[in-house]
């Protein structure tokens, strides 16, 4: 069975390690990027089935990433945003730009798996 | 931090608290309020303990003592560095008011927590907070699907992140670069919350808040020092918790 490609854009190694592990175990092929530059480069070459991205990332924020994917790449790939509590304004911006869902830190890996599956099932 | 600074902050908080009524307070606001309050209480305890105001026995006694925030300070220990009794009484009165307000808002009074419950005295008679927070790594081990190696790796990353934060925060403080300090504090919060190390989480949350608001340099230095002092205790607790998990796994 072909594993769905998931781009995980998260610069916090601690969180990324745990999510990477669980998403892999959950049957996804995870491509992890720790900064926006890498994300942009990757997206220029291939489009994953779903993107999970932190809002605050070096060089290229999660907000910029959504704008880039929706407006420049013209892709409707599902995007789930990871945000911290107290970042409500950014979350609203993310939705306005076309994010599909968001999950608050600290992220529960099980919850993320459910949300990822739900977004993929919608498509 | 000086006692009168502390008192001013506590007074500011009181004004904030009085602005709310139970019906107007959302759950997240109540939780934030509680966390801020907890932090201030901790700051107060730390400040008072470092001035040596609390003594349950002879100076230099090594035994653990119960911490009673409303106990009278030892007047004979008063020196220029110590909080004077009037200031102390004012602080205590403020906390009594807070407890009343918190109860009226159905927020659990923070002194129920064991975090602040005990002191230990070192050889110089100076009281320091005893190792306070026990850490439960079981939920994280569940998230790791029982993989001890992954858990150990996460703990190493946690420590690495914390050390990096110390280095970055020091530089940002030296440069009075509050924007980057705020970013650094914001970044580390997720990891601290992930391992439920609440003491450190409260400290960096407060740093982030101060960077956003009044950018009080002295207070930020104080918080930074709190983090530096607290981290080894937290790491020790994490190692103990890890060791317990290993033992349980063998059985």
Interface residues (C-beta under 8 A of the other chain):
Chain A: X11 X12 X13 X14 X15 X17 X18 X21 X22 X25 X56 X84 X85 X105 X106 X107 X108 X109 X110
Chain B: X28 X143 X144 X145 X147 X150 X153 X154 X157 X158 X160 X161 X183 X186 X187 X189 X190 X191 X193 X194
